[in-house]
Amino acid sequence: MNNYNNSYSSFSQQIKNIISSYNSENRKNFSNQLSSAKVYIYGAGNAGTMTYYLLKELNIEIEGFMDKRADSLTSHLNKPVHRADADNLNADLKGNSFVIIALLCSYEELQDIKEGLLKLGYKNSCYYHDIYNLVITENITKENFSSYNLNNHKDIHTDIILKNTQEKVLNVANSLCDEKSREVYYNFLNAILNSNPDLFSPPDQEKQYFVNDISFAKGYSRFIDCGTYDGDTVFALKQCKKSVDKVALFEPESNNFKKLRENLNGSRVANEEILFPCGVWKETEILRFKAGIQSSSAISPAGDMFIQCVALDDVLRDFAPTFIKMDIEGAEYEALLGAENIIRQYAPDLAVSVYHKIEHMWEIPLLIQSFNSNYKFYLRCHALHGMETILYATCEE
C-alpha cells in the first residue's frame, strides 16, 4: 500500500507506481474466479447500478442483486433481487457464486459484510472497486476482456469506452494545478486499487463550491445550478457572496422542486431567478427517472417515472454564465456534452461532481479540456470515503 509523497519529482510516476504495484497474479486469480462463477451484486442502489453497467460494458451478465430491501424491491434493472439469506439460494449456488459488494462503506464495514457473506456460505466476494482495478491496471477493454476468461461473447455494436484507461488516468494526473488536488487524486486511486475506502482523502475544511484557496476567473454573478435539490447551494451562495445577478436552477424531482419553490418564495437569492423542473442531459428529451431519498434521485433506465431533460445549450443560450455547478447523480458527463457551446463561448468556472462514477475522475476533466484546453483543474474532497469529490475548473481566457 503506497502513501502520497509530495517530494516526488514526478507525480505521474507516483500514479504509475500504484498502478503497477497491484499484483498481476492476484488479477489473474480474481478474473479466473469470476469466469467460473454466477455473479451477484450486493446492493441495489447507486453503486450497484454503476457496477451493473460497468459489467455490462465488459459483457458480463449477472444473475441478480442481493439487498436487504428484497421483500419490497423484487427486481432491479430487470434482474431479480434476493436477500443474501434467502431460502431459494441453496448451498451449491452460494459456493459457486461470486458476490460483488457495491455500496459506500468504511473498510471495517466492508470486512463485516464479507464475513457475514462467508458465514452464509458465499465463499467468493469482492468490493466493486476491484472491477475497476482490472480496468485501470490492465487497460481492460471489451476487446481484450475475454483473454481473462471472463466472457467470450463480443458485442460489436456497442462502443468500446474503456480503451487506454491508464493513459487517461496519467493525462489527468499531469493536468492538476496544486498539491492538494494531486493528493486527492492519488488517494482516490489508491483507495480504489487497494479496495480500502479509508484511504480516500479526509474532508476538506473549505466550504463546498465556495473554496477560498482556488482563484476563480469568472465568479458567481450568473450561476447555473444543476441538481438544485431544495436550494441548499444557492442559499449558501447568497450567504457567501451577498449579491448575485442571475441564477438558473434545475431540479427534476417533484417534491424537491416544490420545496425549492417554497424556500425561494420566502427569500430571494438573486436579482433574477429562473426555475426549471427538469433534469439536465446531453440533449433535450424525456428520460426514465428513479426518485430517491432527498437528493439521491437520478436519471436511470431502471426508473419508474419519466422526466423532461434539457441540454443547457438549448435553454440558456443567452444566459452567459460565470459559474456552472453540477451534482446530478452520475449524469454529469452527459450534461457537460449538452453544455459544450456554452462552455466554449463563455468559459465559465465549473464545479462538477466526479465521485458518482469512478471513471468520471478522468473522463470529465478530459472532456472539459477537449472543449477548451486553457482550463485549469483542481480537486477537493468534501466528505468521507471519497463522497462529494468535486472537480473545479477555471479559465482566464
Secondary structure in CASP SS format (residue, H / E / C, confidence):
PFRMAT SS
TARGET T0000
AUTHOR 0000-0000-0000
METHOD secondary structure of the structure
MODEL  1
M C 1.00
N C 1.00
N C 1.00
Y C 1.00
N C 1.00
N C 1.00
S C 1.00
Y C 1.00
S C 1.00
S C 1.00
F H 1.00
S H 1.00
Q H 1.00
Q H 1.00
I H 1.00
K H 1.00
N H 1.00
I H 1.00
I H 1.00
S H 1.00
S C 1.00
Y C 1.00
N C 1.00
S H 1.00
E H 1.00
N H 1.00
R H 1.00
K H 1.00
N H 1.00
F H 1.00
S H 1.00
N H 1.00
Q H 1.00
L H 1.00
S H 1.00
S C 1.00
A C 1.00
K E 1.00
V E 1.00
Y E 1.00
I E 1.00
Y E 1.00
G C 1.00
A C 1.00
G C 1.00
N H 1.00
A H 1.00
G H 1.00
T H 1.00
M H 1.00
T H 1.00
Y H 1.00
Y H 1.00
L H 1.00
L H 1.00
K H 1.00
E H 1.00
L C 1.00
N C 1.00
I C 1.00
E C 1.00
I C 1.00
E C 1.00
G E 1.00
F E 1.00
M E 1.00
D C 1.00
K C 1.00
R C 1.00
A C 1.00
D C 1.00
S C 1.00
L C 1.00
T C 1.00
S E 1.00
H E 1.00
L C 1.00
N C 1.00
K E 1.00
P E 1.00
V E 1.00
H E 1.00
R C 1.00
A C 1.00
D C 1.00
A C 1.00
D C 1.00
N C 1.00
L C 1.00
N C 1.00
A H 1.00
D H 1.00
L H 1.00
K H 1.00
G H 1.00
N C 1.00
S E 1.00
F E 1.00
V E 1.00
I E 1.00
I E 1.00
A C 1.00
L C 1.00
L C 1.00
C C 1.00
S C 1.00
Y H 1.00
E H 1.00
E H 1.00
L H 1.00
Q H 1.00
D H 1.00
I H 1.00
K H 1.00
E H 1.00
G H 1.00
L H 1.00
L H 1.00
K H 1.00
L H 1.00
G C 1.00
Y C 1.00
K C 1.00
N E 1.00
S E 1.00
C E 1.00
Y E 1.00
Y C 1.00
H H 1.00
D H 1.00
I H 1.00
Y H 1.00
N H 1.00
L H 1.00
V H 1.00
I H 1.00
T H 1.00
E H 1.00
N C 1.00
I C 1.00
T C 1.00
K C 1.00
E C 1.00
N C 1.00
F H 1.00
S H 1.00
S H 1.00
Y H 1.00
N C 1.00
L C 1.00
N C 1.00
N C 1.00
H C 1.00
K C 1.00
D C 1.00
I C 1.00
H C 1.00
T C 1.00
D C 1.00
I C 1.00
I C 1.00
L C 1.00
K C 1.00
N C 1.00
T H 1.00
Q H 1.00
E H 1.00
K H 1.00
V H 1.00
L H 1.00
N H 1.00
V H 1.00
A H 1.00
N C 1.00
S C 1.00
L E 1.00
C C 1.00
D C 1.00
E H 1.00
K H 1.00
S H 1.00
R H 1.00
E H 1.00
V H 1.00
Y H 1.00
Y H 1.00
N H 1.00
F H 1.00
L H 1.00
N H 1.00
A H 1.00
I H 1.00
L H 1.00
N C 1.00
S C 1.00
N C 1.00
P H 1.00
D H 1.00
L H 1.00
F C 1.00
S C 1.00
P C 1.00
P C 1.00
D C 1.00
Q C 1.00
E C 1.00
K C 1.00
Q C 1.00
Y C 1.00
F C 1.00
V C 1.00
N C 1.00
D C 1.00
I C 1.00
S C 1.00
F C 1.00
A C 1.00
K C 1.00
G C 1.00
Y C 1.00
S C 1.00
R E 1.00
F E 1.00
I E 1.00
D E 1.00
C E 1.00
G C 1.00
T C 1.00
Y C 1.00
D C 1.00
G C 1.00
D H 1.00
T H 1.00
V H 1.00
F H 1.00
A H 1.00
L H 1.00
K H 1.00
Q H 1.00
C H 1.00
K H 1.00
K C 1.00
S C 1.00
V C 1.00
D C 1.00
K E 1.00
V E 1.00
A E 1.00
L E 1.00
F E 1.00
E C 1.00
P C 1.00
E C 1.00
S H 1.00
N H 1.00
N H 1.00
F H 1.00
K H 1.00
K H 1.00
L H 1.00
R H 1.00
E H 1.00
N H 1.00
L H 1.00
N H 1.00
G H 1.00
S C 1.00
R C 1.00
V C 1.00
A C 1.00
N C 1.00
E E 1.00
E E 1.00
I E 1.00
L E 1.00
F E 1.00
P C 1.00
C C 1.00
G E 1.00
V E 1.00
W C 1.00
K C 1.00
E C 1.00
T C 1.00
E E 1.00
I E 1.00
L E 1.00
R E 1.00
F E 1.00
K E 1.00
A C 1.00
G C 1.00
I C 1.00
Q C 1.00
S C 1.00
S C 1.00
S C 1.00
A E 1.00
I E 1.00
S C 1.00
P C 1.00
A C 1.00
G C 1.00
D C 1.00
M E 1.00
F E 1.00
I E 1.00
Q E 1.00
C E 1.00
V E 1.00
A C 1.00
L H 1.00
D H 1.00
D H 1.00
V H 1.00
L C 1.00
R C 1.00
D C 1.00
F C 1.00
A C 1.00
P C 1.00
T C 1.00
F E 1.00
I E 1.00
K E 1.00
M E 1.00
D C 1.00
I C 1.00
E C 1.00
G C 1.00
A C 1.00
E H 1.00
Y H 1.00
E H 1.00
A H 1.00
L H 1.00
L H 1.00
G C 1.00
A C 1.00
E H 1.00
N H 1.00
I H 1.00
I H 1.00
R H 1.00
Q H 1.00
Y H 1.00
A C 1.00
P C 1.00
D E 1.00
L E 1.00
A E 1.00
V E 1.00
S E 1.00
V C 1.00
Y C 1.00
H C 1.00
K C 1.00
I C 1.00
E C 1.00
H H 1.00
M H 1.00
W H 1.00
E H 1.00
I H 1.00
P H 1.00
L H 1.00
L H 1.00
I H 1.00
Q H 1.00
S H 1.00
F H 1.00
N C 1.00
S C 1.00
N C 1.00
Y C 1.00
K E 1.00
F E 1.00
Y E 1.00
L E 1.00
R E 1.00
C E 1.00
H C 1.00
A C 1.00
L H 1.00
H H 1.00
G H 1.00
M C 1.00
E C 1.00
T E 1.00
I E 1.00
L E 1.00
Y E 1.00
A E 1.00
T E 1.00
C C 1.00
E C 1.00
E C 1.00
END
